[in-house]
Amino acid sequence: MSIVTTAWTWAEMIRIGHSVFALPFAVVAGILAGRTLPGHHPAVGQWMLIVLCMVLARSVAMTFNRIVDAELDRRNPRTAQRAIPSGQISVKQAWVFGFVCSMGFILGCSGFFIGYDNFWPLVLSVPVLAYLCMYSYSKRFTRWSHFLLGSAIGLSPMAVWLAVAPSSIGVSAFLLVPAVMFWIGGFDILYALADVEFDRREGLFSLPARWGVQRALWVSRLSHGVALALFVVLGLHEGLSVIYWSGLGIVGVLLVFEHAWVRTDDPSRIAQASFTVNGVVSLIFGLAVVCDVVLLGTGG
């Protein structure tokens, strides 16, 4: 196996491309929190540590999830070709990779203490990793696992705010967490539509499997409605202007399109609705906040 193929296999296992769901919100938190700093923005070193810690934390969470779900993935035709079930990566290799990423994450968090006299990232590093990994077991005991995933990803803006300017944490930081949680939870419910029969057969908990497809779809729609409402409150609280509201309008249209596009009898549409559309949603939202604050100098 070539180096390129090996790298691609590992990147595919941890779904490196799905970092797009959390990273823009981390950037948003960094931009908003950074306005309270002397230079009105985080230092380059802080941005580098943020990206490093984000990538490593996500790698730990995804690797642990793949290890925990290896047997389930092997029995599910949709996931049987993933790296561990197909034998491309062994469980032992995955454990080693996860351990190395965990140590790297803790070391990255210590960088905020060493370089910026901020002990919070280091103190919270292990609890954060534990919470991120805990999600992998949630679908075995609760139908609300979609929102536990959402809350795990929703930690990212709060974590970045703590890392950049802990003394300035306020309403906006606390708005971003549930907003991201409901947004992620809403589209994770859509993603679960692809495995309804498998989840029922294996005794797993997901809203589509436990409540039925139609009720789950309504919960997903309601979740995205709540997320949009929280983003509206965020914009009003921060005093953001035309770029933000234009971007949020596009986000709203995309979420409506997502729910109109998804088809329970078409797996390709489920994947497009869950990942492609929401990847664009995240990027547009992040870009709207950054442009509004940086170009127009609004907020604060």
VEXRO-31627 format. One record per atom (N, C-alpha, C): residue in three letters; x negated, y, z. Coordinates in steps of 0.05 Angstrom, whole numbers, padded with zeros to 5 digits, always signed. Last residue first. Layout:
<mifis>
ALAXYZ;...
</mifis>
This chain:
<mifis>
GLY+00400+00870+00382;GLY+00387+00880+00406;GLY+00406+00896+00424;GLY+00411+00888+00312;GLY+00410+00870+00336;GLY+00397+00883+00359;THR+00371+00906+00254;THR+00394+00906+00271;THR+00391+00887+00295;GLY+00333+00915+00215;GLY+00326+00923+00242;GLY+00351+00923+00260;LEU+00335+00897+00164;LEU+00353+00920+00171;LEU+00348+00930+00199;LEU+00295+00858+00163;LEU+00297+00878+00141;LEU+00314+00902+00149;VAL+00301+00829+00212;VAL+00275+00839+00203;VAL+00277+00861+00182;VAL+00356+00819+00219;VAL+00340+00831+00240;VAL+00315+00843+00230;ASP+00373+00800+00168;ASP+00388+00822+00182;ASP+00371+00835+00202;CYS+00336+00759+00158;CYS+00337+00783+00140;CYS+00351+00806+00154;VAL+00349+00723+00200;VAL+00322+00734+00197;VAL+00322+00760+00180;VAL+00404+00712+00190;VAL+00395+00725+00215;VAL+00368+00738+00212;ALA+00400+00689+00139;ALA+00417+00712+00144;ALA+00409+00727+00169;LEU+00368+00644+00146;LEU+00359+00666+00129;LEU+00374+00692+00134;GLY+00401+00613+00179;GLY+00376+00622+00188;GLY+00365+00646+00173;PHE+00445+00604+00143;PHE+00449+00618+00169;PHE+00422+00629+00179;ILE+00419+00578+00101;ILE+00432+00604+00096;ILE+00436+00619+00122;LEU+00401+00531+00127;LEU+00382+00549+00114;LEU+00394+00577+00110;SER+00450+00507+00143;SER+00429+00515+00163;SER+00410+00535+00151;VAL+00475+00499+00093;VAL+00488+00515+00115;VAL+00467+00525+00134;VAL+00441+00463+00069;VAL+00444+00489+00058;VAL+00456+00509+00078;GLY+00450+00419+00102;GLY+00423+00430+00100;GLY+00423+00458+00089;ASN+00504+00411+00093;ASN+00496+00422+00119;ASN+00467+00431+00119;VAL+00503+00390+00041;VAL+00517+00415+00046;VAL+00507+00427+00072;THR+00470+00343+00049;THR+00463+00364+00030;THR+00476+00390+00036;PHE+00496+00314+00094;PHE+00468+00323+00094;PHE+00463+00346+00074;SER+00552+00305+00089;SER+00538+00305+00115;SER+00511+00319+00114;ALA+00565+00308+00035;ALA+00579+00325+00054;ALA+00563+00328+00080;GLN+00531+00268+00015;GLN+00528+00296+00005;GLN+00541+00315+00025;ALA+00551+00223+00042;ALA+00523+00231+00045;ALA+00519+00260+00037;ILE+00603+00222+00022;ILE+00599+00224+00051;ILE+00570+00234+00056;ARG+00594+00214-00032;ARG+00606+00240-00023;ARG+00602+00244+00007;SER+00576+00162-00031;SER+00558+00183-00041;SER+00568+00211-00032;PRO+00620+00131-00013;PRO+00597+00136+00004;PRO+00578+00158-00005;ASP+00684+00139-00019;ASP+00661+00145-00036;ASP+00637+00151-00019;ASP+00728+00137+00012;ASP+00723+00114-00005;ASP+00699+00118-00023;THR+00731+00184+00039;THR+00725+00161+00055;THR+00719+00136+00037;ARG+00701+00242+00016;ARG+00720+00221+00009;ARG+00713+00196+00024;VAL+00690+00312+00020;VAL+00686+00285+00031;VAL+00709+00266+00024;TRP+00709+00361+00001;TRP+00693+00344-00016;TRP+00692+00315-00006;ALA+00733+00388+00042;ALA+00749+00383+00018;ALA+00736+00362+00001;HIS+00692+00394+00077;HIS+00715+00378+00085;HIS+00733+00371+00062;GLU+00657+00427+00046;GLU+00648+00401+00056;GLU+00672+00383+00063;PHE+00688+00473+00039;PHE+00682+00456+00016;PHE+00674+00428+00025;VAL+00684+00493+00091;VAL+00711+00486+00080;VAL+00707+00467+00056;LEU+00629+00501+00093;LEU+00641+00482+00111;LEU+00669+00473+00102;LEU+00623+00541+00054;LEU+00610+00515+00050;LEU+00622+00493+00068;VAL+00651+00583+00077;VAL+00661+00572+00052;VAL+00649+00544+00047;GLY+00618+00593+00122;GLY+00646+00585+00125;GLY+00658+00572+00100;VAL+00571+00609+00096;VAL+00571+00585+00113;VAL+00600+00574+00116;ILE+00589+00657+00074;ILE+00581+00634+00056;ILE+00581+00608+00071;GLY+00597+00685+00121;GLY+00619+00681+00103;GLY+00613+00657+00084;LEU+00545+00688+00140;LEU+00564+00672+00155;LEU+00589+00666+00138;GLY+00523+00723+00101;GLY+00513+00696+00104;GLY+00533+00678+00118;SER+00553+00769+00114;SER+00555+00757+00087;SER+00546+00728+00087;TRP+00536+00778+00165;TRP+00564+00771+00161;TRP+00569+00760+00133;TYR+00481+00788+00157;TYR+00490+00766+00174;TYR+00518+00758+00167;ILE+00484+00834+00125;ILE+00470+00809+00115;ILE+00480+00785+00131;VAL+00512+00872+00157;VAL+00523+00862+00132;VAL+00510+00836+00122;SER+00492+00858+00225;SER+00508+00873+00205;SER+00512+00858+00179;LEU+00495+00848+00297;LEU+00485+00842+00270;LEU+00503+00855+00249;GLY+00502+00852+00352;GLY+00505+00875+00336;GLY+00493+00872+00308;GLU+00503+00808+00385;GLU+00476+00818+00377;GLU+00478+00843+00360;HIS+00558+00800+00390;HIS+00542+00806+00414;HIS+00515+00818+00406;LEU+00572+00789+00337;LEU+00583+00812+00350;LEU+00566+00820+00374;GLY+00543+00741+00328;GLY+00539+00765+00312;GLY+00549+00790+00324;LEU+00567+00708+00368;LEU+00538+00714+00368;LEU+00532+00739+00352;VAL+00619+00705+00350;VAL+00614+00718+00376;VAL+00584+00726+00378;VAL+00609+00676+00303;VAL+00621+00703+00302;VAL+00615+00718+00327;PHE+00590+00629+00324;PHE+00572+00645+00308;PHE+00583+00673+00304;LEU+00637+00612+00348;LEU+00614+00618+00365;LEU+00594+00635+00350;ALA+00668+00602+00303;ALA+00677+00622+00322;ALA+00654+00631+00340;LEU+00639+00559+00280;LEU+00641+00585+00266;LEU+00649+00607+00285;ALA+00648+00520+00320;ALA+00621+00529+00314;ALA+00621+00557+00300;VAL+00703+00513+00315;VAL+00692+00524+00340;VAL+00664+00535+00335;GLY+00705+00491+00264;GLY+00719+00516+00270;GLY+00708+00529+00295;HIS+00678+00445+00272;HIS+00666+00465+00255;HIS+00680+00492+00258;SER+00715+00419+00305;SER+00688+00425+00315;SER+00675+00446+00298;LEU+00759+00414+00271;LEU+00761+00431+00295;LEU+00734+00438+00305;ARG+00738+00376+00235;ARG+00746+00403+00226;ARG+00748+00423+00249;SER+00729+00333+00270;SER+00707+00345+00255;SER+00714+00373+00246;VAL+00781+00322+00286;VAL+00762+00330+00306;VAL+00738+00344+00293;TRP+00801+00306+00236;TRP+00812+00331+00248;TRP+00793+00341+00271;LEU+00773+00259+00228;LEU+00769+00282+00209;LEU+00779+00308+00221;ALA+00793+00228+00269;ALA+00765+00236+00270;ALA+00760+00260+00251;ARG+00844+00219+00250;ARG+00841+00235+00275;ARG+00812+00245+00277;GLN+00831+00189+00203;GLN+00845+00215+00201;GLN+00842+00232+00226;VAL+00804+00142+00223;VAL+00791+00161+00205;VAL+00805+00188+00205;GLY+00805+00123+00292;GLY+00815+00123+00265;GLY+00804+00146+00249;TRP+00781+00121+00341;TRP+00805+00137+00339;TRP+00819+00135+00311;ARG+00737+00086+00333;ARG+00754+00084+00357;ARG+00781+00098+00354;ALA+00713+00099+00284;ALA+00718+00071+00291;ALA+00738+00068+00314;PRO+00708+00155+00286;PRO+00724+00142+00265;PRO+00731+00113+00271;LEU+00676+00161+00334;LEU+00704+00171+00333;LEU+00720+00158+00310;SER+00645+00102+00357;SER+00644+00126+00341;SER+00673+00135+00338;PHE+00613+00050+00388;PHE+00632+00072+00392;PHE+00625+00095+00372;LEU+00612-00020+00368;LEU+00600+00006+00373;LEU+00621+00028+00375;GLY+00625-00072+00355;GLY+00634-00061+00381;GLY+00621-00035+00388;GLU+00615-00090+00306;GLU+00593-00093+00325;GLU+00601-00082+00353;ARG+00663-00078+00280;ARG+00654-00106+00281;ARG+00633-00110+00303;ARG+00663-00023+00282;ARG+00684-00038+00296;ARG+00675-00067+00300;ASP+00618-00011+00251;ASP+00619-00003+00279;ASP+00640-00019+00295;PHE+00634-00031+00201;PHE+00611-00043+00215;PHE+00612-00036+00245;GLU+00677+00003+00190;GLU+00682-00025+00193;GLU+00659-00039+00207;VAL+00649+00054+00189;VAL+00672+00049+00206;VAL+00676+00019+00211;ASP+00606+00078+00163;ASP+00602+00054+00178;ASP+00625+00046+00196;ALA+00618+00126+00139;ALA+00606+00105+00122;ALA+00604+00078+00136;LEU+00634+00160+00179;LEU+00655+00148+00162;LEU+00644+00125+00145;ALA+00591+00184+00202;ALA+00600+00158+00213;ALA+00622+00145+00197;TYR+00589+00232+00175;TYR+00570+00212+00168;TYR+00578+00184+00178;LEU+00630+00259+00203;LEU+00633+00253+00175;LEU+00614+00231+00166;ILE+00605+00263+00252;ILE+00629+00248+00250;ILE+00635+00240+00221;ASP+00565+00298+00239;ASP+00557+00271+00245;ASP+00582+00252+00246;PHE+00591+00346+00232;PHE+00584+00332+00208;PHE+00573+00304+00214;GLY+00604+00357+00287;GLY+00625+00356+00266;GLY+00616+00341+00241;GLY+00555+00358+00313;GLY+00575+00337+00319;GLY+00596+00334+00298;ILE+00533+00405+00289;ILE+00521+00378+00285;ILE+00541+00356+00290;TRP+00571+00443+00309;TRP+00565+00441+00281;TRP+00553+00413+00274;PHE+00569+00436+00364;PHE+00594+00430+00350;PHE+00589+00428+00320;MET+00513+00449+00373;MET+00525+00423+00382;MET+00550+00416+00366;VAL+00509+00501+00355;VAL+00495+00480+00341;VAL+00506+00453+00348;ALA+00542+00524+00395;ALA+00548+00528+00367;ALA+00535+00506+00350;PRO+00518+00511+00444;PRO+00543+00498+00437;PRO+00550+00501+00407;VAL+00468+00543+00434;VAL+00468+00515+00441;VAL+00495+00501+00434;LEU+00481+00597+00424;LEU+00469+00580+00403;LEU+00471+00551+00409;LEU+00498+00618+00472;LEU+00517+00614+00450;LEU+00507+00595+00429;PHE+00453+00621+00502;PHE+00473+00602+00511;PHE+00495+00599+00490;ALA+00426+00661+00475;ALA+00414+00635+00477;ALA+00434+00614+00485;SER+00462+00704+00482;SER+00457+00693+00456;SER+00445+00665+00457;VAL+00461+00715+00539;VAL+00485+00705+00525;VAL+00479+00692+00499;GLY+00393+00700+00555;GLY+00419+00711+00561;GLY+00441+00699+00545;ILE+00325+00707+00569;ILE+00347+00689+00562;ILE+00373+00700+00572;SER+00280+00736+00580;SER+00301+00749+00565;SER+00325+00731+00558;SER+00242+00705+00604;SER+00255+00725+00621;SER+00278+00739+00607;PRO+00220+00673+00563;PRO+00239+00662+00582;PRO+00254+00682+00599;ALA+00204+00678+00504;ALA+00209+00700+00523;ALA+00229+00690+00544;VAL+00185+00628+00480;VAL+00177+00654+00470;VAL+00180+00676+00491;ALA+00206+00584+00506;ALA+00178+00584+00499;ALA+00168+00612+00491;LEU+00260+00596+00511;LEU+00244+00592+00535;LEU+00214+00594+00529;TRP+00272+00595+00456;TRP+00275+00620+00472;TRP+00259+00619+00497;VAL+00263+00542+00445;VAL+00246+00562+00432;VAL+00248+00588+00448;ALA+00304+00518+00475;ALA+00276+00512+00481;ALA+00257+00533+00469;MET+00349+00539+00450;MET+00344+00546+00478;MET+00315+00541+00485;PRO+00344+00516+00399;PRO+00342+00545+00402;PRO+00337+00553+00431;SER+00344+00458+00414;SER+00321+00471+00401;SER+00321+00501+00404;LEU+00390+00436+00435;LEU+00370+00445+00454;LEU+00348+00462+00441;GLY+00419+00417+00392;GLY+00425+00444+00402;GLY+00406+00454+00423;ILE+00402+00366+00390;ILE+00391+00384+00370;ILE+00396+00413+00379;ALA+00431+00349+00434;ALA+00402+00344+00433;ALA+00389+00363+00413;SER+00483+00361+00420;SER+00471+00376+00443;SER+00441+00372+00443;GLY+00490+00326+00377;GLY+00492+00355+00373;GLY+00479+00370+00395;LEU+00488+00277+00404;LEU+00468+00284+00384;LEU+00467+00314+00379;LEU+00534+00286+00434;LEU+00508+00283+00448;LEU+00485+00287+00429;PHE+00570+00286+00393;PHE+00565+00311+00406;PHE+00540+00310+00425;HIS+00570+00233+00378;HIS+00565+00253+00358;HIS+00557+00280+00371;SER+00587+00205+00423;SER+00558+00204+00416;SER+00551+00226+00396;TRP+00637+00197+00442;TRP+00628+00225+00439;TRP+00598+00227+00433;ARG+00648+00146+00453;ARG+00656+00156+00426;ARG+00647+00185+00421;THR+00599+00109+00487;THR+00617+00131+00486;THR+00623+00140+00457;PHE+00565+00064+00485;PHE+00583+00067+00508;PHE+00602+00090+00506;ARG+00533+00062+00441;ARG+00540+00036+00453;ARG+00560+00039+00476;LYS+00518+00112+00428;LYS+00540+00100+00412;LYS+00547+00072+00421;SER+00475+00122+00462;SER+00501+00133+00468;SER+00524+00120+00452;TYR+00423+00109+00453;TYR+00439+00089+00466;TYR+00469+00097+00468;SER+00401+00154+00430;SER+00401+00130+00415;SER+00418+00108+00427;TYR+00399+00194+00469;TYR+00421+00194+00450;TYR+00423+00167+00435;MET+00351+00189+00496;MET+00375+00178+00508;MET+00398+00176+00488;CYS+00314+00220+00468;CYS+00314+00191+00464;CYS+00340+00178+00475;LEU+00326+00271+00487;LEU+00326+00265+00459;LEU+00328+00235+00453;TYR+00316+00264+00542;TYR+00343+00270+00532;TYR+00346+00264+00503;ALA+00261+00255+00542;ALA+00279+00234+00553;ALA+00307+00239+00543;LEU+00242+00303+00521;LEU+00237+00278+00506;LEU+00257+00256+00516;VAL+00258+00337+00564;VAL+00268+00341+00537;VAL+00265+00315+00521;PRO+00227+00317+00608;PRO+00256+00315+00608;PRO+00269+00319+00581;VAL+00174+00330+00586;VAL+00182+00302+00590;VAL+00213+00300+00592;SER+00177+00388+00583;SER+00170+00371+00560;SER+00180+00343+00563;LEU+00184+00425+00623;LEU+00208+00412+00613;LEU+00202+00392+00590;VAL+00132+00442+00634;VAL+00148+00431+00656;VAL+00172+00415+00645;LEU+00118+00464+00584;LEU+00103+00440+00595;LEU+00120+00427+00616;PRO+00154+00507+00578;PRO+00153+00485+00558;PRO+00140+00460+00569;TRP+00141+00539+00626;TRP+00167+00526+00622;TRP+00166+00503+00601;PHE+00095+00569+00633;PHE+00095+00541+00642;PHE+00120+00525+00635;ASN+00058+00613+00599;ASN+00086+00605+00601;ASN+00088+00575+00608;ASP+00010+00636+00582;ASP+00018+00637+00610;ASP+00047+00631+00615;TYR-00007+00628+00531;TYR+00012+00650+00535;TYR+00023+00651+00564;GLY-00044+00587+00528;GLY-00048+00611+00512;GLY-00031+00634+00519;ILE-00028+00549+00567;ILE-00056+00556+00564;ILE-00059+00583+00550;PHE+00027+00546+00558;PHE+00017+00553+00585;PHE-00012+00563+00583;PHE+00031+00532+00505;PHE+00045+00556+00514;PHE+00035+00565+00541;GLY+00004+00484+00505;GLY-00008+00506+00492;GLY+00005+00533+00499;SER+00037+00446+00527;SER+00016+00457+00545;SER+00003+00482+00532;CYS+00064+00432+00481;CYS+00078+00448+00501;CYS+00058+00460+00521;GLY+00024+00401+00457;GLY+00034+00425+00444;GLY+00048+00444+00464;LEU+00022+00358+00493;LEU-00001+00375+00490;LEU+00006+00402+00477;ILE+00073+00338+00485;ILE+00066+00348+00511;ILE+00042+00366+00510;PHE+00067+00323+00431;PHE+00088+00342+00439;PHE+00081+00354+00466;GLY+00027+00284+00434;GLY+00022+00309+00418;GLY+00042+00331+00426;MET+00053+00245+00463;MET+00030+00258+00475;MET+00023+00285+00460;SER+00092+00233+00424;SER+00100+00242+00451;SER+00077+00257+00464;CYS+00061+00214+00382;CYS+00076+00238+00378;CYS+00085+00250+00405;VAL+00041+00167+00406;VAL+00022+00188+00397;VAL+00037+00215+00394;PHE+00089+00139+00414;PHE+00073+00147+00437;PHE+00054+00170+00430;GLY+00106+00131+00361;GLY+00123+00146+00379;GLY+00107+00156+00403;PHE+00064+00098+00343;PHE+00069+00124+00330;PHE+00085+00142+00349;VAL+00072+00054+00376;VAL+00047+00069+00377;VAL+00050+00097+00366;TRP+00124+00038+00359;TRP+00119+00046+00387;TRP+00093+00062+00390;ALA+00113+00025+00306;ALA+00131+00047+00312;ALA+00127+00057+00341;GLN+00080-00019+00312;GLN+00069+00005+00299;GLN+00087+00029+00305;LYS+00117-00054+00335;LYS+00093-00046+00349;LYS+00081-00020+00338;VAL+00153-00060+00293;VAL+00163-00047+00318;VAL+00139-00038+00334;SER+00124-00045+00229;SER+00130-00063+00251;SER+00140-00047+00275;ILE+00148-00026+00166;ILE+00135-00017+00191;ILE+00143-00036+00213;GLN+00170-00060+00129;GLN+00150-00041+00120;GLN+00134-00029+00143;GLY+00213-00092+00144;GLY+00186-00102+00149;GLY+00164-00083+00139;SER+00265-00077+00142;SER+00254-00088+00117;SER+00225-00097+00120;PRO+00273-00054+00193;PRO+00287-00078+00185;PRO+00275-00092+00161;ILE+00235-00008+00187;ILE+00231-00030+00206;ILE+00247-00055+00199;ALA+00255+00023+00141;ALA+00227+00014+00144;ALA+00223-00009+00163;ARG+00317+00001+00112;ARG+00301+00020+00127;ARG+00274+00007+00134;GLN+00350-00035+00088;GLN+00325-00029+00074;GLN+00309-00007+00088;ALA+00397-00037+00118;ALA+00379-00060+00119;ALA+00352-00054+00106;THR+00437+00000+00117;THR+00412+00008+00130;THR+00391-00014+00130;ARG+00481-00023+00093;ARG+00474+00005+00085;ARG+00446+00012+00095;PRO+00488-00073+00117;PRO+00478-00071+00089;PRO+00469-00043+00081;ASN+00467-00086+00181;ASN+00483-00067+00166;ASN+00472-00065+00137;ARG+00430-00115+00207;ARG+00455-00128+00201;ARG+00474-00111+00184;ARG+00388-00080+00213;ARG+00383-00104+00198;ARG+00409-00118+00190;ASP+00409-00042+00247;ASP+00403-00035+00220;ASP+00399-00059+00202;LEU+00411-00073+00294;LEU+00436-00064+00282;LEU+00431-00056+00253;GLU+00356-00079+00302;GLU+00373-00103+00297;GLU+00399-00095+00285;ALA+00340-00024+00309;ALA+00328-00042+00289;ALA+00345-00066+00282;ASP+00353+00015+00345;ASP+00374+00006+00326;ASP+00364-00014+00306;VAL+00306+00025+00373;VAL+00329+00016+00387;VAL+00350+00004+00369;ILE+00274+00044+00330;ILE+00266+00020+00345;ILE+00290+00008+00359;ARG+00301+00089+00312;ARG+00297+00067+00294;ARG+00289+00041+00308;ASN+00298+00121+00359;ASN+00324+00112+00349;ASN+00321+00088+00330;PHE+00243+00130+00362;PHE+00257+00114+00383;PHE+00284+00104+00374;THR+00238+00160+00316;THR+00224+00135+00318;THR+00237+00118+00339;MET+00269+00205+00328;MET+00277+00188+00306;MET+00263+00161+00307;ALA+00241+00226+00373;ALA+00270+00219+00375;ALA+00278+00200+00353;VAL+00190+00236+00352;VAL+00194+00218+00375;VAL+00223+00208+00376;SER+00202+00273+00313;SER+00190+00248+00305;SER+00193+00227+00327;ARG+00221+00316+00343;ARG+00239+00302+00325;ARG+00228+00275+00317;ALA+00173+00330+00368;ALA+00197+00321+00384;ALA+00216+00306+00367;LEU+00141+00344+00324;LEU+00134+00322+00340;LEU+00157+00311+00357;VAL+00169+00389+00303;VAL+00164+00365+00286;VAL+00158+00341+00303;MET+00168+00423+00348;MET+00193+00415+00335;MET+00190+00390+00319;CYS+00114+00431+00357;CYS+00130+00417+00377;CYS+00157+00408+00366;LEU+00099+00458+00309;LEU+00086+00433+00317;LEU+00104+00417+00337;VAL+00132+00504+00312;VAL+00135+00485+00290;VAL+00123+00458+00297;ILE+00111+00526+00360;ILE+00139+00520+00357;ILE+00144+00499+00336;LEU+00057+00535+00348;LEU+00064+00516+00369;LEU+00093+00508+00367;MET+00064+00575+00309;MET+00051+00549+00302;MET+00057+00528+00322;TRP+00088+00616+00338;TRP+00102+00603+00316;TRP+00090+00576+00309;GLN+00045+00627+00373;GLN+00070+00617+00384;GLN+00087+00603+00362;GLY+00007+00647+00337;GLY+00002+00623+00352;GLY+00027+00610+00364;VAL+00032+00694+00321;VAL+00028+00672+00301;VAL+00023+00646+00316;ALA+00080+00716+00370;ALA+00053+00716+00358;ALA+00051+00692+00339;PRO+00147+00741+00359;PRO+00128+00722+00370;PRO+00101+00723+00356;HIS+00160+00812+00362;HIS+00162+00786+00348;HIS+00142+00767+00361;HIS+00149+00860+00387;HIS+00176+00856+00377;HIS+00179+00831+00360;GLY+00103+00865+00415;GLY+00101+00869+00386;GLY+00128+00865+00372;PRO+00123+00855+00468;PRO+00110+00880+00461;PRO+00108+00886+00431;LEU+00189+00823+00462;LEU+00160+00822+00466;LEU+00147+00849+00458;THR+00241+00823+00447;THR+00235+00834+00474;THR+00205+00834+00480;ARG+00243+00799+00398;ARG+00247+00828+00399;ARG+00241+00840+00426;GLY+00240+00744+00405;GLY+00215+00759+00401;GLY+00219+00789+00402;ALA+00292+00725+00406;ALA+00277+00728+00432;ALA+00253+00745+00429;LEU+00304+00727+00351;LEU+00320+00742+00370;LEU+00305+00746+00397;ILE+00264+00693+00330;ILE+00267+00721+00320;ILE+00282+00738+00341;GLY+00274+00645+00358;GLY+00248+00658+00360;GLY+00249+00688+00352;ALA+00325+00633+00341;ALA+00320+00638+00369;ALA+00294+00653+00373;VAL+00314+00625+00286;VAL+00333+00646+00295;VAL+00328+00653+00324;VAL+00280+00581+00289;VAL+00270+00606+00279;VAL+00288+00629+00288;ALA+00317+00543+00307;ALA+00294+00549+00324;ALA+00281+00576+00315;PHE+00349+00542+00263;PHE+00360+00553+00288;PHE+00338+00559+00308;PRO+00315+00519+00225;PRO+00325+00547+00221;PRO+00336+00559+00247;LEU+00306+00466+00249;LEU+00285+00486+00248;LEU+00295+00514+00243;ALA+00351+00431+00247;ALA+00344+00444+00272;ALA+00325+00468+00268;PHE+00357+00415+00193;PHE+00381+00420+00210;PHE+00374+00436+00235;VAL+00308+00405+00171;VAL+00322+00429+00162;VAL+00346+00435+00179;SER+00292+00356+00184;SER+00284+00377+00202;SER+00298+00403+00195;HIS+00303+00320+00145;HIS+00326+00328+00161;HIS+00318+00349+00183;GLY+00255+00305+00123;GLY+00271+00326+00110;GLY+00294+00336+00126;ILE+00239+00262+00155;ILE+00226+00288+00159;ILE+00242+00311+00146;ARG+00259+00211+00174;ARG+00275+00230+00160;ARG+00265+00259+00163;ILE+00226+00173+00194;ILE+00235+00194+00213;ILE+00252+00215+00200;MET+00221+00142+00147;MET+00231+00130+00172;MET+00241+00151+00192;GLU+00199+00178+00111;GLU+00226+00169+00107;GLU+00238+00157+00132;ALA+00148+00181+00132;ALA+00164+00206+00130;ALA+00193+00199+00127;TRP+00131+00128+00126;TRP+00134+00140+00152;TRP+00152+00164+00152;THR+00132+00126+00069;THR+00148+00107+00085;THR+00152+00117+00114;TRP+00096+00166+00055;TRP+00124+00169+00047;TRP+00142+00150+00064;ALA+00049+00143+00074;ALA+00058+00168+00085;ALA+00088+00172+00079;THR+00046+00098+00040;THR+00048+00095+00069;THR+00059+00120+00082;THR+00041+00123-00010;THR+00065+00106-00005;THR+00069+00102+00025;VAL-00008+00149-00003;VAL+00016+00164-00009;VAL+00041+00148-00003;ILE-00042+00105+00005;ILE-00039+00125+00027;ILE-00013+00141+00022;SER-00013+00043-00019;SER-00029+00067-00021;SER-00024+00086+00002;MET-00017-00024+00000;MET+00000+00000+00000;MET-00018+00025+00000;
</mifis>
